[in-house]
Amino acid sequence: MAGRRIFFGAVMIVAMAVIAALWGMQLEANRHLREQADASRQLLSRLAVLEVDNNRLSNIVAQANTPLAEEQLAELGKLREEVRRLRNRTNDLQTLRTELRRLRGELSAARSSMTSNAPPDVPASDIFPRDSWKFAGYDTPENAVESVTWAISQGDEDSYMESLSPELQDEMQSELADGSFGDLGPLEMKEATGFRIVDRETVSDGRQIFTIYLDGQGDETPLALVKTADGWRVDRNAD
């Protein structure tokens, strides 16, 4: 139980840290955007006045038969420079809005990813982290699932065969004749960090079908279990 809390707690901390960072960036961008919007309204108002003055002085230059006085030329240059700077700041505001849209997209994607990659939500009693796996016997279907999973992860061929129904044992004898189970079993479970029971279907008093989800691998597998004289065993198929 402690291992389960630590593992899933670590996953949630990392995922939430990513979202918190993006959320913080979005809040900061929103604050900056509000400040820029207020300043922009003032700047645009000032820009309109300056453009009127700019046009007025330009018209004077165009219509005058004599050169403008030096102070008029200087004022015209200042007005044109201020108009240029104001237009640049308006462009900066548009850039900030574009960045804010990008941050919102990343935040939405992070939330979607966290939801889509999350393992199925099941009761804590149906979650079996890898560090708790053990040979649990065959008294219940749950015990049988844990026992066969542990046997595969350990490359323990004898325990694996013992976990199977008599019919499935007969089929697997030839499959495992080359002695490769000791290597292939742990390899098969290499990425698994645990398993959880997602669903149970009772077919009859002596037969159930469990849907097992492998944490770390993201695989869902139907698993048939039958009750024998010696307890529950994994059967040859899930039909």
Rosetta blueprint (number, residue, H / E / L):
1 M L
2 A H
3 G H
4 R H
5 R H
6 I H
7 F H
8 F H
9 G H
10 A H
11 V H
12 M H
13 I H
14 V H
15 A H
16 M H
17 A H
18 V H
19 I H
20 A H
21 A H
22 L H
23 W H
24 G H
25 M H
26 Q H
27 L H
28 E H
29 A H
30 N H
31 R H
32 H H
33 L H
34 R H
35 E H
36 Q H
37 A H
38 D H
39 A H
40 S H
41 R H
42 Q H
43 L H
44 L H
45 S H
46 R H
47 L H
48 A H
49 V H
50 L H
51 E H
52 V H
53 D H
54 N H
55 N H
56 R H
57 L H
58 S H
59 N H
60 I H
61 V H
62 A H
63 Q H
64 A L
65 N L
66 T L
67 P L
68 L L
69 A L
70 E H
71 E H
72 Q H
73 L H
74 A H
75 E H
76 L H
77 G H
78 K H
79 L H
80 R H
81 E H
82 E H
83 V H
84 R H
85 R H
86 L H
87 R H
88 N H
89 R H
90 T H
91 N H
92 D H
93 L H
94 Q H
95 T H
96 L H
97 R H
98 T H
99 E H
100 L H
101 R H
102 R H
103 L H
104 R H
105 G H
106 E H
107 L H
108 S H
109 A H
110 A H
111 R H
112 S H
113 S H
114 M H
115 T H
116 S H
117 N H
118 A L
119 P L
120 P L
121 D L
122 V L
123 P L
124 A H
125 S H
126 D H
127 I E
128 F E
129 P E
130 R H
131 D H
132 S H
133 W L
134 K L
135 F L
136 A L
137 G L
138 Y L
139 D L
140 T L
141 P H
142 E H
143 N H
144 A H
145 V H
146 E H
147 S H
148 V H
149 T H
150 W H
151 A H
152 I H
153 S H
154 Q H
155 G L
156 D L
157 E H
158 D H
159 S H
160 Y H
161 M H
162 E H
163 S L
164 L E
165 S L
166 P H
167 E H
168 L H
169 Q H
170 D H
171 E H
172 M H
173 Q H
174 S H
175 E H
176 L L
177 A L
178 D L
179 G L
180 S L
181 F H
182 G H
183 D H
184 L H
185 G H
186 P H
187 L H
188 E H
189 M L
190 K L
191 E L
192 A L
193 T L
194 G E
195 F E
196 R E
197 I E
198 V E
199 D E
200 R E
201 E E
202 T E
203 V E
204 S E
205 D L
206 G L
207 R E
208 Q E
209 I E
210 F E
211 T E
212 I E
213 Y E
214 L E
215 D E
216 G L
217 Q L
218 G L
219 D E
220 E E
221 T E
222 P E
223 L E
224 A E
225 L E
226 V E
227 K E
228 T E
229 A L
230 D L
231 G E
232 W E
233 R E
234 V E
235 D L
236 R L
237 N L
238 A L
239 D L
